[in-house]
Every structure is written in C-alpha cells, then in structure tokens.
Amino acid sequence: MDKKKLAFTKTNYILTAVGMAVIIIGLILMTGPISTEQAFEPDIFSARRIKVAPFVTLLGFLTIVVAIMYRPKEKEKEINEDKE
C-alpha cells in the first residue's frame, strides 16, 4: 500500500488517541453516587459533575475534530519520506 494515499498520518492517530483519553476522563469525572428513594445525594449538583466534566468531555471531542482535520505541512511530509 502506498503511503502517499493514506488519509491520516501518525500524528493524526496520536491526536485521536489523546482526544479519546480526554473524553474518557471527562466521563469518569461525571460519575459519582446516585440519589435513591431513601436518601438524597447532593453531590449530583457538584461543580465537578455539572461544569468541569462536560467541559473536559467537550475538549476531548474538539481534540478529535482537530485530529481529523490536521494536515501536516508539505516540508514535514518530505522530511518523513526521506527518513523512510
């Protein structure tokens, strides 16, 4: 397979992996105790779960969009081709 026809470079894949990791961290930040019929848990309204976690998750999605749109400069491509 010719490398010139590949849509993504190694950098694209690394940025995508970073974006996925940030999304997972954001989703983990959203987790916590739940309220039941017997006990109300006020932590469901904490700043971490309402403000920080959605922002971190949004940053992850934006990182993936950047990873998809990223295109290396032509000079960088030429240098990488010469090394291989």
N, CA, C and O atoms as a MOPAC input file, in Angstrom:
PM7 MOZYME 1SCF
protein

 N      0.84900 1    -1.18100 1     0.00000 1
 C      0.00000 1     0.00000 1     0.00000 1
 C      0.89200 1     1.24000 1     0.00000 1
 O      1.84900 1     1.33100 1     0.76900 1
 N      0.57300 1     2.16400 1    -0.84700 1
 C      1.36500 1     3.38000 1    -0.98000 1
 C      1.03100 1     4.34800 1     0.15100 1
 O     -0.13600 1     4.66400 1     0.37900 1
 N      2.05900 1     4.81700 1     0.86000 1
 C      1.84900 1     5.71900 1     1.99800 1
 C      1.33800 1     7.08400 1     1.56500 1
 O      0.73000 1     7.78800 1     2.37200 1
 N      1.56100 1     7.47500 1     0.33700 1
 C      1.10200 1     8.78100 1    -0.12900 1
 C     -0.41500 1     8.85800 1    -0.20700 1
 O     -0.97500 1     9.95300 1    -0.17400 1
 N     -1.09100 1     7.71900 1    -0.30900 1
 C     -2.54000 1     7.72100 1    -0.44400 1
 C     -3.26000 1     7.58500 1     0.89100 1
 O     -4.49100 1     7.60600 1     0.92100 1
 N     -2.53300 1     7.44700 1     1.99100 1
 C     -3.17500 1     7.33500 1     3.28700 1
 C     -3.72900 1     8.68800 1     3.71900 1
 O     -3.08700 1     9.72100 1     3.53200 1
 N     -4.91600 1     8.66900 1     4.29400 1
 C     -5.55000 1     9.92100 1     4.70000 1
 C     -4.95500 1    10.46600 1     5.99300 1
 O     -4.81100 1    11.67900 1     6.14500 1
 N     -4.61300 1     9.58600 1     6.91900 1
 C     -4.08900 1    10.00500 1     8.21900 1
 C     -2.61500 1     9.67700 1     8.34200 1
 O     -2.11700 1     8.70500 1     7.77500 1
 N     -1.92900 1    10.52800 1     9.10900 1
 C     -0.53700 1    10.26800 1     9.43200 1
 C     -0.46300 1     9.77100 1    10.87500 1
 O     -1.48100 1     9.64700 1    11.55700 1
 N      0.73000 1     9.49500 1    11.31700 1
 C      0.92800 1     9.03800 1    12.69500 1
 C      0.44700 1    10.10000 1    13.68600 1
 O     -0.11600 1     9.77200 1    14.73000 1
 N      0.67100 1    11.36100 1    13.35600 1
 C      0.24200 1    12.46400 1    14.21900 1
 C     -1.27600 1    12.48200 1    14.38600 1
 O     -1.78000 1    12.73700 1    15.48000 1
 N     -2.00800 1    12.21000 1    13.29800 1
 C     -3.46100 1    12.16500 1    13.37400 1
 C     -3.92400 1    11.08600 1    14.36100 1
 O     -4.82900 1    11.31500 1    15.16300 1
 N     -3.30600 1     9.93800 1    14.29300 1
 C     -3.69200 1     8.84500 1    15.18800 1
 C     -3.35000 1     9.15700 1    16.64200 1
 O     -4.10600 1     8.81200 1    17.54900 1
 N     -2.23100 1     9.79800 1    16.85700 1
 C     -1.85100 1    10.16700 1    18.22700 1
 C     -2.83500 1    11.18900 1    18.79300 1
 O     -3.27200 1    11.06000 1    19.93700 1
 N     -3.18600 1    12.19600 1    18.00400 1
 C     -4.14800 1    13.20300 1    18.45400 1
 C     -5.52300 1    12.58500 1    18.71300 1
 O     -6.21400 1    12.97900 1    19.65200 1
 N     -5.91500 1    11.62600 1    17.88700 1
 C     -7.19100 1    10.94300 1    18.10000 1
 C     -7.17000 1    10.15700 1    19.40200 1
 O     -8.15000 1    10.16500 1    20.14800 1
 N     -6.06600 1     9.48100 1    19.68000 1
 C     -5.95500 1     8.72700 1    20.93200 1
 C     -5.98300 1     9.65200 1    22.14500 1
 O     -6.59000 1     9.32500 1    23.16500 1
 N     -5.33600 1    10.79100 1    22.03800 1
 C     -5.35900 1    11.77000 1    23.13000 1
 C     -6.78800 1    12.27500 1    23.34200 1
 O     -7.24200 1    12.39800 1    24.48000 1
 N     -7.48400 1    12.56200 1    22.26400 1
 C     -8.86800 1    13.01200 1    22.36600 1
 C     -9.76500 1    11.97000 1    23.01900 1
 O    -10.61200 1    12.31100 1    23.84400 1
 N     -9.58900 1    10.71000 1    22.65900 1
 C    -10.38300 1     9.63500 1    23.27900 1
 C    -10.07600 1     9.53100 1    24.76900 1
 O    -10.98300 1     9.32400 1    25.57600 1
 N     -8.80700 1     9.67200 1    25.13800 1
 C     -8.43900 1     9.61300 1    26.55200 1
 C     -9.06500 1    10.76700 1    27.32900 1
 O     -9.51700 1    10.57600 1    28.45800 1
 N     -9.09700 1    11.95500 1    26.74400 1
 C     -9.69800 1    13.11100 1    27.41500 1
 C    -11.20800 1    12.90800 1    27.57000 1
 O    -11.77700 1    13.26900 1    28.60000 1
 N    -11.85500 1    12.33600 1    26.56200 1
 C    -13.28800 1    12.05500 1    26.66200 1
 C    -13.55300 1    11.06000 1    27.79100 1
 O    -14.48400 1    11.24100 1    28.57600 1
 N    -12.74400 1    10.02200 1    27.87100 1
 C    -12.92300 1     9.02000 1    28.93200 1
 C    -12.72100 1     9.65400 1    30.30600 1
 O    -13.46100 1     9.35400 1    31.24300 1
 N    -11.73200 1    10.52100 1    30.42900 1
 C    -11.51400 1    11.21900 1    31.70400 1
 C    -12.72700 1    12.07600 1    32.04900 1
 O    -13.15200 1    12.10000 1    33.20400 1
 N    -13.28800 1    12.77600 1    31.07600 1
 C    -14.47900 1    13.58500 1    31.31200 1
 C    -15.66100 1    12.74800 1    31.75700 1
 O    -16.40400 1    13.14800 1    32.65400 1
 N    -15.84300 1    11.59300 1    31.14200 1
 C    -16.94400 1    10.72100 1    31.53600 1
 C    -16.73400 1    10.14900 1    32.93700 1
 O    -17.69200 1     9.98400 1    33.69300 1
 N    -15.50400 1     9.85100 1    33.27700 1
 C    -15.21000 1     9.36300 1    34.63200 1
 C    -15.49100 1    10.46000 1    35.65800 1
 O    -15.98500 1    10.18200 1    36.75000 1
 N    -15.17300 1    11.71300 1    35.30200 1
 C    -15.45600 1    12.82600 1    36.21200 1
 C    -16.95300 1    13.00200 1    36.45700 1
 O    -17.35400 1    13.51500 1    37.50200 1
 N    -17.77500 1    12.58300 1    35.50600 1
 C    -19.22600 1    12.70800 1    35.66400 1
 C    -19.81400 1    11.66300 1    36.61000 1
 O    -20.92600 1    11.83300 1    37.10800 1
 N    -19.07800 1    10.59400 1    36.85600 1
 C    -19.62000 1     9.53100 1    37.70100 1
 C    -19.59600 1     9.94000 1    39.16700 1
 O    -18.86900 1    10.85300 1    39.56000 1
 N    -20.38500 1     9.26400 1    39.95400 1
 C    -20.44200 1     9.53100 1    41.38800 1
 C    -21.64300 1     8.85000 1    41.99100 1
 O    -22.34500 1     8.09600 1    41.31800 1
 N    -21.88100 1     9.11400 1    43.25500 1
 C    -23.02200 1     8.47600 1    43.92200 1
 C    -24.34300 1     8.96900 1    43.33600 1
 O    -24.44000 1    10.09400 1    42.84700 1
 N    -25.34700 1     8.11200 1    43.39600 1
 C    -26.65500 1     8.46500 1    42.87400 1
 C    -27.64400 1     8.65700 1    44.01500 1
 O    -27.45300 1     8.13700 1    45.11500 1
 N    -28.68200 1     9.39600 1    43.74400 1
 C    -29.74500 1     9.56000 1    44.72900 1
 C    -30.70600 1     8.37900 1    44.61400 1
 O    -30.97700 1     7.88100 1    43.52200 1
 N    -31.20300 1     7.95300 1    45.74600 1
 C    -32.19700 1     6.88400 1    45.77200 1
 C    -33.46700 1     7.41800 1    46.41500 1
 O    -33.52200 1     8.57300 1    46.83700 1
 N    -34.48300 1     6.57500 1    46.48500 1
 C    -35.72800 1     6.99700 1    47.13100 1
 C    -35.54100 1     7.18900 1    48.62900 1
 O    -36.26100 1     7.97100 1    49.25000 1
 N    -34.57500 1     6.47800 1    49.21500 1
 C    -34.34900 1     6.56600 1    50.65500 1
 C    -33.42300 1     7.72600 1    51.03400 1
 O    -33.55200 1     8.29400 1    52.11900 1
 N    -32.50100 1     8.07500 1    50.15200 1
 C    -31.52200 1     9.10700 1    50.51400 1
 C    -31.22500 1     9.99900 1    49.31100 1
 O    -31.00700 1     9.52100 1    48.19800 1
 N    -31.22300 1    11.30800 1    49.56500 1
 C    -30.86900 1    12.27300 1    48.53000 1
 C    -29.37400 1    12.52500 1    48.60000 1
 O    -28.82900 1    12.75400 1    49.68000 1
 N    -28.71800 1    12.48600 1    47.46800 1
 C    -27.27900 1    12.72200 1    47.39800 1
 C    -27.03900 1    14.09800 1    46.77200 1
 O    -27.22500 1    14.25100 1    45.56500 1
 N    -26.62900 1    15.10700 1    47.55900 1
 C    -26.43300 1    16.45500 1    46.99700 1
 C    -25.23300 1    16.55000 1    46.06100 1
 O    -25.07700 1    17.55200 1    45.36300 1
 N    -24.38200 1    15.52400 1    46.03300 1
 C    -23.21000 1    15.55400 1    45.16600 1
 C    -23.59200 1    15.53800 1    43.68300 1
 O    -22.75300 1    15.83400 1    42.83200 1
 N    -24.83500 1    15.20100 1    43.36400 1
 C    -25.22400 1    15.20600 1    41.94600 1
 C    -25.21900 1    16.61300 1    41.37400 1
 O    -25.21500 1    16.77800 1    40.15400 1
 N    -25.22100 1    17.62100 1    42.21800 1
 C    -25.18600 1    19.00700 1    41.76600 1
 C    -23.82400 1    19.65500 1    41.97700 1
 O    -23.72400 1    20.88100 1    41.99300 1
 N    -22.77600 1    18.85500 1    42.14000 1
 C    -21.44700 1    19.42600 1    42.37900 1
 C    -20.90500 1    20.07200 1    41.10100 1
 O    -21.30400 1    19.71900 1    39.99200 1
 N    -20.00600 1    21.00600 1    41.27800 1
 C    -19.40900 1    21.71500 1    40.13600 1
 C    -18.62000 1    20.75800 1    39.24900 1
 O    -18.55500 1    20.94000 1    38.03400 1
 N    -18.02800 1    19.75200 1    39.85500 1
 C    -17.25700 1    18.78200 1    39.07500 1
 C    -18.15600 1    18.05200 1    38.08300 1
 O    -17.76200 1    17.84000 1    36.93600 1
 N    -19.34400 1    17.67000 1    38.50400 1
 C    -20.23300 1    16.89100 1    37.65100 1
 C    -21.04000 1    17.75100 1    36.68100 1
 O    -21.44900 1    17.26500 1    35.62700 1
 N    -21.27000 1    19.00300 1    37.01400 1
 C    -22.11900 1    19.85100 1    36.17300 1
 C    -21.30300 1    20.76200 1    35.25900 1
 O    -21.74000 1    21.05900 1    34.14700 1
 N    -20.13900 1    21.20800 1    35.69700 1
 C    -19.36300 1    22.17100 1    34.90900 1
 C    -18.06500 1    21.59600 1    34.36300 1
 O    -17.80100 1    21.69500 1    33.16400 1
 N    -17.25800 1    21.00000 1    35.21900 1
 C    -15.91300 1    20.57200 1    34.82500 1
 C    -15.96500 1    19.38600 1    33.86900 1
 O    -15.33500 1    19.41700 1    32.81200 1
 N    -16.70200 1    18.35300 1    34.22400 1
 C    -16.73000 1    17.12900 1    33.41400 1
 C    -17.27300 1    17.37100 1    32.00000 1
 O    -16.66400 1    16.89000 1    31.04500 1
 N    -18.37800 1    18.08500 1    31.82000 1
 C    -18.82000 1    18.34500 1    30.44400 1
 C    -17.81700 1    19.17300 1    29.64400 1
 O    -17.65600 1    18.95900 1    28.44300 1
 N    -17.14500 1    20.11600 1    30.29900 1
 C    -16.13300 1    20.91400 1    29.60500 1
 C    -14.96200 1    20.04700 1    29.16200 1
 O    -14.47300 1    20.19000 1    28.04200 1
 N    -14.50800 1    19.14700 1    30.03600 1
 C    -13.40300 1    18.24900 1    29.68900 1
 C    -13.81600 1    17.33800 1    28.53700 1
 O    -13.02700 1    17.09700 1    27.62300 1
 N    -15.04000 1    16.83400 1    28.57600 1
 C    -15.52800 1    15.97200 1    27.50700 1
 C    -15.61400 1    16.74600 1    26.18300 1
 O    -15.25800 1    16.21700 1    25.13100 1
 N    -16.07900 1    17.97700 1    26.23700 1
 C    -16.13300 1    18.80700 1    25.03600 1
 C    -14.73300 1    19.03400 1    24.46800 1
 O    -14.54400 1    18.99200 1    23.25200 1
 N    -13.75500 1    19.27400 1    25.33600 1
 C    -12.37500 1    19.43300 1    24.86600 1
 C    -11.88400 1    18.17100 1    24.16100 1
 O    -11.15900 1    18.24700 1    23.17000 1
 N    -12.28100 1    17.01900 1    24.67600 1
 C    -11.91300 1    15.76000 1    24.03100 1
 C    -12.48900 1    15.64800 1    22.63600 1
 O    -11.79300 1    15.24800 1    21.70200 1
 N    -13.77400 1    16.00400 1    22.48800 1
 C    -14.39200 1    15.95700 1    21.16500 1
 C    -13.74400 1    16.96300 1    20.21700 1
 O    -13.54800 1    16.66400 1    19.03900 1
 N    -13.41500 1    18.14000 1    20.71500 1
 C    -12.74500 1    19.13300 1    19.87700 1
 C    -11.35400 1    18.65600 1    19.45700 1
 O    -10.91100 1    18.92200 1    18.34000 1
 N    -10.67000 1    17.94900 1    20.36000 1
 C     -9.35300 1    17.39400 1    20.02200 1
 C     -9.47600 1    16.37500 1    18.89800 1
 O     -8.62000 1    16.32100 1    18.01500 1
 N    -10.52200 1    15.57600 1    18.92300 1
 C    -10.72000 1    14.59600 1    17.85500 1
 C    -11.03100 1    15.29400 1    16.53400 1
 O    -10.56100 1    14.85800 1    15.48300 1
 N    -11.80900 1    16.36100 1    16.57200 1
 C    -12.09400 1    17.11500 1    15.34600 1
 C    -10.79700 1    17.69200 1    14.77900 1
 O    -10.56800 1    17.64500 1    13.57000 1
 N     -9.96100 1    18.23000 1    15.64600 1
 C     -8.66500 1    18.76900 1    15.19700 1
 C     -7.80800 1    17.64900 1    14.62900 1
 O     -7.12700 1    17.84300 1    13.62300 1
 N     -7.83200 1    16.48400 1    15.25800 1
 C     -7.04500 1    15.34800 1    14.77700 1
 C     -7.48900 1    14.92000 1    13.38400 1
 O     -6.66000 1    14.54900 1    12.55400 1
 N     -8.78100 1    14.96900 1    13.12800 1
 C     -9.28400 1    14.58900 1    11.81000 1
 C     -8.91700 1    15.63700 1    10.76600 1
 O     -8.57500 1    15.29700 1     9.63300 1
 N     -8.98700 1    16.90200 1    11.14300 1
 C     -8.73700 1    17.97800 1    10.19700 1
 C     -7.24800 1    18.27700 1     9.99900 1
 O     -6.88000 1    18.93000 1     9.02200 1
 N     -6.39300 1    17.81300 1    10.90200 1
 C     -4.96200 1    18.14700 1    10.86700 1
 C     -4.32000 1    17.57900 1     9.60600 1
 O     -4.50200 1    16.41100 1     9.26200 1
 N     -3.57100 1    18.43000 1     8.93400 1
 C     -2.82900 1    18.01400 1     7.75600 1
 C     -1.41200 1    18.55500 1     7.90100 1
 O     -1.22000 1    19.76700 1     8.00100 1
 N     -0.41600 1    17.66600 1     7.91300 1
 C      0.95800 1    18.14700 1     8.07400 1
 C      1.40000 1    18.98700 1     6.87800 1
 O      0.89600 1    18.84200 1     5.76500 1
 N      2.35200 1    19.86100 1     7.14700 1
 C      2.88700 1    20.70900 1     6.09100 1
 C      3.65900 1    19.85500 1     5.10200 1
 O      4.11800 1    18.76400 1     5.44100 1
 N      3.80000 1    20.33700 1     3.90700 1
 C      4.47500 1    19.58600 1     2.85000 1
 C      5.94000 1    19.31700 1     3.19100 1
 O      6.46000 1    18.24500 1     2.88200 1
 N      6.60800 1    20.28400 1     3.82600 1
 C      8.01200 1    20.08700 1     4.19000 1
 C      8.14700 1    18.93300 1     5.17500 1
 O      9.07800 1    18.13200 1     5.08600 1
 N      7.21800 1    18.85800 1     6.10500 1
 C      7.25000 1    17.77500 1     7.09600 1
 C      7.05500 1    16.42500 1     6.41200 1
 O      7.69600 1    15.44500 1     6.78900 1
 N      6.18100 1    16.36500 1     5.41700 1
 C      5.96000 1    15.12200 1     4.67200 1
 C      7.22900 1    14.69800 1     3.94700 1
 O      7.59700 1    13.52300 1     3.95400 1
 N      7.90600 1    15.67800 1     3.31200 1
 C      9.12000 1    15.36700 1     2.57300 1
 C     10.21100 1    14.85200 1     3.49500 1
 O     10.94000 1    13.92800 1     3.13500 1
 N     10.33300 1    15.43300 1     4.67500 1
 C     11.34500 1    15.00100 1     5.63800 1
 C     11.03500 1    13.57400 1     6.09400 1
 O     11.94000 1    12.74500 1     6.18900 1
 N      9.77100 1    13.28800 1     6.37500 1
 C      9.37300 1    11.95100 1     6.80200 1
 C      9.58600 1    10.92300 1     5.70000 1
 O      9.97000 1     9.79000 1     5.98900 1
 N      9.35000 1    11.28600 1     4.45500 1
 C      9.56000 1    10.36500 1     3.35100 1
 C     11.03000 1    10.07500 1     3.13800 1
 O     11.39800 1     8.95500 1     2.78500 1
 N     11.88500 1    11.08400 1     3.35200 1
 C     13.31900 1    10.88100 1     3.19900 1
 C     13.87500 1     9.95300 1     4.26700 1
 O     14.80700 1     9.19500 1     3.99600 1
 N     13.32700 1     9.99500 1     5.46900 1
 C     13.80800 1     9.14800 1     6.56100 1
 C     13.46700 1     7.68200 1     6.30700 1
 O     14.21400 1     6.78900 1     6.70700 1
 N     12.36000 1     7.44000 1     5.65400 1
 C     11.91200 1     6.05400 1     5.42500 1
 C     12.50700 1     5.54800 1     4.18900 1
 O     12.26300 1     4.40300 1     3.80900 1

